[in-house]
Amino acid sequence: MNIGFIGLGNMGGPMAANLAAAGHSVKGFDLAAPMPEGVTKAATAAEAATGADVVITMLPNGAILRSVADEIIPAMQAGAVFADCSTVDVESARAVAEQAMKAGLLAIDAPVSGGITGAAAGTLTFMAGGSEEAFDIVKPLLDIMGQKAVHCGPSGNGQAAKICNNMILGVTMIATCEAFALADKLGLDRQAMFDVVSTSSGYSWTMNAYTPAPGIGAKSPADNGYKPGFASELMLKDLRLSQQAAEAADADTPMGHAAMELYAQFVEAEGGKGMDFSAMLPRFEKRGRG
Ligand code: NAD
């Protein structure tokens, strides 16, 4: 396929390289990042989109996605698919899809989980929203960049699935970390705490597969000085998107809101920026109730 790829940063770069390595013809554009191996450089976003069967975007936020969409939609050929893999607000995802469809294009939002290592290894998980037809066209590309692609319904539902998942993840990580810190103060050994919880009703992905305590349980960023992994500021971004969506939909999400406030405090006032999101544990360790 002829693919246009816009946004070749930490995630988009390796994703585009994997598509090129699989034999697709990839034309790329980024304001700053270098061209990945096998990707032809375009001078503008519109040039990358011209003549493409599928245009993939992997951009920082909804505002940038909307401005790139304004630029590329008029340049895309009728019937081509606009596939946005960025994590953005549900409203922007739906607005851009509608704009694309009005212009005679197909559209899909397909945010990812799996991070930079998943992007490099081609093992991302995609959560997709859009028509069956659009999903079927991009599915072979998603299968190159990832190991799983779930079609979640109409436009915006990929973003909805992503922020709901990450809201659970943020809340659960905080709960796991505060419980470890409480266990410390009660004189309960961390290994004993892990052995009980990981096989009891408090078990979770954060406890069992991403244990936030160094030297305990699963190998994780905690064993590497809390280097990310999944950085706290990215978790904060997703929690903010979940609360923006909850407000727009009039959904009551007190735990998601509390998690957003805690990660905001951690990132903006407590040195958490650049640390893995599991570094909530050393944060709680240092604190009392006051
Ligand atoms: P990044 O900042 O490394 O990459 C974004 C790229 O977009 C940059 O290279 C930037 O120069 C480029 N860009 C910005 N404006 C542009 C424009 N107008 N035209 C062309 N290029 C432009 O970010 P990333 O880590 O690659 O993340 C990309 C998206 O993936 C984000 O929405 C993020 O939330 C999501 N995501 C990231 C991770 C992760 O672990 N990094 C995991 C899952 C999802």
Residues whose N, C-alpha, C, O or C-beta is under 5 A from the ligand:
A	BS01	NAD	G7 L8 G9 N10 M11 G12 F29 D30 L31 A32 A33 M58 L59 P60 N61 I64 C85 S86 T87 V112 S113 G115 I116 G229
